[in-house]
Amino acid sequence: MSDDSLQQELATLYAETMALQILFVTFCSAIVASGTASTAAAVVETFDKAADILTAMQMRLGDIADVRHTGGAVRIVEELRTAVFEAR
């Protein structure tokens, strides 16, 4: 794969990731805004579970996994959580 095609593939992946994150945040924010307290609590619980799963994976994999992947995933979950609840 040439450098140009690799750069194009990376740009496409970045764009897809950004689009999915924006859709996810918008969707979760709409659920929280239009729902009840129990609906908002379910969204909070979803973020909590995701962070717990990723943290457990990080601990289980240890040095086998690249911290940029596991730690980065935890960071992204927390950034998405912040975006959802700041959008209200």
C-alpha positions as a printed NumPy array, in Angstrom:
array([[  0.   ,   0.   ,   0.   ],
       [  1.442,   3.362,  -0.995],
       [  1.784,   6.289,   1.402],
       [ -0.953,   8.174,  -0.464],
       [ -3.435,   5.316,  -0.25 ],
       [ -2.554,   4.741,   3.397],
       [ -3.11 ,   8.425,   4.167],
       [ -6.434,   8.302,   2.308],
       [ -7.509,   5.215,   4.26 ],
       [ -6.554,   6.876,   7.562],
       [ -8.473,  10.032,   6.617],
       [-11.524,   7.912,   5.799],
       [-11.286,   6.068,   9.118],
       [-10.942,   9.353,  11.035],
       [-13.997,  10.77 ,   9.242],
       [-16.048,   7.645,   9.943],
       [-15.04 ,   7.666,  13.597],
       [-15.908,  11.334,  13.99 ],
       [-19.276,  10.87 ,  12.291],
       [-20.155,   7.895,  14.494],
       [-19.119,   9.729,  17.654],
       [-21.228,  12.768,  16.755],
       [-24.223,  10.57 ,  15.918],
       [-23.802,   8.661,  19.184],
       [-23.525,  11.816,  21.298],
       [-26.519,  13.403,  19.556],
       [-28.587,  10.238,  19.984],
       [-27.714,   9.798,  23.667],
       [-28.293,  13.492,  24.349],
       [-31.746,  13.272,  22.759],
       [-32.595,  10.215,  24.852],
       [-31.487,  11.936,  28.045],
       [-33.284,  15.201,  27.184],
       [-36.589,  13.62 ,  26.219],
       [-36.665,  10.829,  28.747],
       [-37.272,  10.394,  32.414],
       [-34.79 ,  10.274,  35.246],
       [-34.623,   6.486,  34.824],
       [-33.78 ,   6.909,  31.146],
       [-30.938,   9.288,  31.99 ],
       [-29.771,   6.827,  34.649],
       [-29.693,   4.055,  32.034],
       [-27.451,   6.192,  29.817],
       [-25.149,   6.902,  32.78 ],
       [-25.067,   3.178,  33.587],
       [-24.154,   2.384,  29.982],
       [-21.148,   4.699,  30.139],
       [-20.173,   3.267,  33.546],
       [-20.306,  -0.293,  32.221],
       [-18.321,   0.58 ,  29.112],
       [-15.604,   2.238,  31.208],
       [-15.553,  -0.736,  33.608],
       [-15.241,  -3.248,  30.748],
       [-12.393,  -1.302,  29.152],
       [-10.592,  -0.877,  32.478],
       [-10.887,  -4.621,  33.165],
       [ -9.544,  -5.366,  29.672],
       [ -6.678,  -2.963,  30.275],
       [ -5.784,  -4.718,  33.528],
       [ -6.222,  -8.212,  32.08 ],
       [ -4.127,  -7.534,  28.975],
       [ -1.444,  -5.553,  30.774],
       [  1.675,  -5.108,  28.66 ],
       [  0.294,  -7.277,  25.847],
       [ -1.948,  -4.443,  24.626],
       [ -0.761,  -1.06 ,  23.487],
       [ -1.798,   1.475,  26.142],
       [ -2.671,   3.89 ,  23.339],
       [ -5.455,   1.489,  22.396],
       [ -6.8  ,   0.444,  25.78 ],
       [ -6.134,   3.708,  27.586],
       [ -7.274,   5.645,  24.556],
       [-10.55 ,   3.739,  24.501],
       [-11.201,   4.566,  28.174],
       [-10.428,   8.224,  27.479],
       [-12.801,   8.284,  24.51 ],
       [-15.644,   6.78 ,  26.559],
       [-15.162,   9.489,  29.177],
       [-15.007,  12.209,  26.517],
       [-18.237,  10.909,  24.969],
       [-19.881,  10.815,  28.408],
       [-18.881,  14.433,  28.973],
       [-20.161,  15.447,  25.539],
       [-23.537,  13.76 ,  26.121],
       [-24.162,  15.353,  29.477],
       [-22.765,  18.78 ,  28.574],
       [-25.053,  18.921,  25.533],
       [-28.137,  19.01 ,  27.78 ]])
